[in-house]
């Protein structure tokens, strides 16, 4: 197969991995056990990724330290085929799944070797908007109210018609207050800022124009992968709060703690991203179990073609369920 055919084949197989993880986690929706749901998703995704016709390496995964047995950063998956880097979150929004709340997803990205920023386990400050705007329209170092007004002007609407998505955390009290004083609507999410950032790629569907706030650095890379495919702008800066985090950043070659990363800094090459819903949300519907059948919905993003496909799958609830 030529390179394009290999990429299309890999896209299908990667979607199977997020589907399996989503189904495994969905079986534990609303049970109040985040760890059990996460373990089930990890096991399912790991098993499916091992079937990929690639030599993959996890660069964003379940962690870097001891005690992580599968999908850990640095794990090699597969024995033959092209070299790829894998960024995965088998269950993004474990709390949402455990409480059967909207927005929990399974996500995985595959990119050419060296294409993904190897972000340490730390926080990142982030701002993101969707496609179709001049580069630099918003900036991480500007006041949130300025960013709201700039986006409103570019969109040709009043600030009151701008919706900003923010993680509901005490650390974001000032951001929330300033956005509201500027007239913007603030949509608070309890978890899952990969999805929160992905919302901005399709405001007509999700109702979200901008994302602001501090969240996980690995999740920031996954979100940048979505924007690389679907369009949009993002700026991010590492927040290194401990000596251990600074050492990890240096180990990954990140020597400038004040650097602002854009989408193409975090994802420098071609990438494929698959997102499958665990619970219903603005991006994708959750897993449906019905009369011996399992239904899933997956968004498949490809940077090479700039396409976003929505794949609905229905299968019998038996065997691997994919």
Secondary structure, 3 states (H helix, E strand, C coil): CCHHHHHHHHHHHHHHHHHHHHHHHHCCCCCCCHHHHHHHHHHHHHHHHCCCCEEEEEEECCCCCCCCCCCCCCCEECCCCEEEEEEEEEEECHHHHHCCCCCCEEEEEEEECCCECCCCCCEEEEEEECCCCCCCCCCCCCCHHHHHHHHHHHHCCCHHHCEEEEECCHHHHHHHHHHHHCCCEEEEECCCHHHHHHHHHHHHHHCCCEEEEEEEHHHHHHHHHHHHHHCCEEEEEEECCCHHHHHHHHHCCCCCCCCCEEHHHHECCCEEEEEEECCCCCCCCCCEEECCEEEEEEEEEECCCCEEEEEEEEEECCCCCC
